[in-house]
């Protein structure tokens, strides 16, 4: 539940930044899953769920790292936001890996 709340906070922070930049955040459920970088997994076993979440965290880490590199020095505010979220995602991945004993 803690990770879910943190992910929700990430979405909120990103939405606020999009608005600050003059955009409109798109949280439409129908298209959100199509735009996701990680696949949805409906595993019923705890270990499988954790492994699936770990894969999703690694996808998020790679995505945010690429965004940080792409932004470079062009937009320090957005870069800082991505770096903060990247650090959270790395912490999530470490915690999930610890749960799996990896």
N, C-alpha and C positions, 0 to 999 in steps of 0.2 A: 504494500500500500504506500510505503514511503517513496519508492521509486516512481509509482504512478503519479503521486502528488508532485514530485519534482519534475516529471515530464510535462504535466499540466502547466506548471509554472514556466517551463521553457517555452511552451506554446504561447502562453500569455505574453512573455517578454518579447518573443519574436513578433507576435501580432502588433504589439505596441510600437515596435521599431518600424514595422512595415507602414503603419499609420503615420508615424513621424516623417517617413520618407515620401509620404503622399500616396501610398498604395492602399489597397483594400485586402485584408487577410481573407483567405478562402478556407473555411472549415466545413464545407459541404460534405456530409458523410458519403454521398455517392461517388464523389471524385477523390476524396481523401485517400482511400485505400489504393486507388490507381496511381496516385502520385507518391506513395510511400516508397522509401528506399529499401524497406525490409518486408518480407512476406508475413502474413498473419498465420499463426500456428495455433490450432485448437487442441493441442495435446492434452490428454487427461492425466498423465503421470507427472508427478512433481519434478523428477529429474529431467524429463523431456522438456517440460515447461522452462526450467532454468536454463537448459542448453539453448533452447530457442531464443530466450531473452538475451543470453550472452551473445549469440550470433547477431541479434538486432542491435545490441550495444556496439559491437565491433563495426557494423555497417554505419551506425551513427557517428562513431569516432572517425572513421575514414571520411565520411561526408563532411563533417565539421572541419576536419583538418584541411580538406581540399578547399572549403570555403574561406578559411583563414588565409591560406596561401593565395587564393585568387584575389581576395580583397587587398592583401598587402597593406600598403600605407595609404590607399585611396580613401578609406573611410574608417578612421580609428575607432569610432563609437561602435559601429557594427562589428568590426573585428574584435573588439573587446567583449562584446556580447557573445560572439561565437566562441571565443577562447574560454569564457566562463562556462558556457554550456559544455564545451569539449572536456573541460576538467571534471565536470559532474559526470559525464558519460564514462570517462575513464575510471572514475571512482566506482560507478555502478558495475562496470565490467570486472573490476578487481574483486568486488564483493561477491558477484555471481560466481566467478572462478573459484574463490575461496569456498563457497558453498558446495561446489562440485569436487573440491579437493584437487583442482588442476593447478 
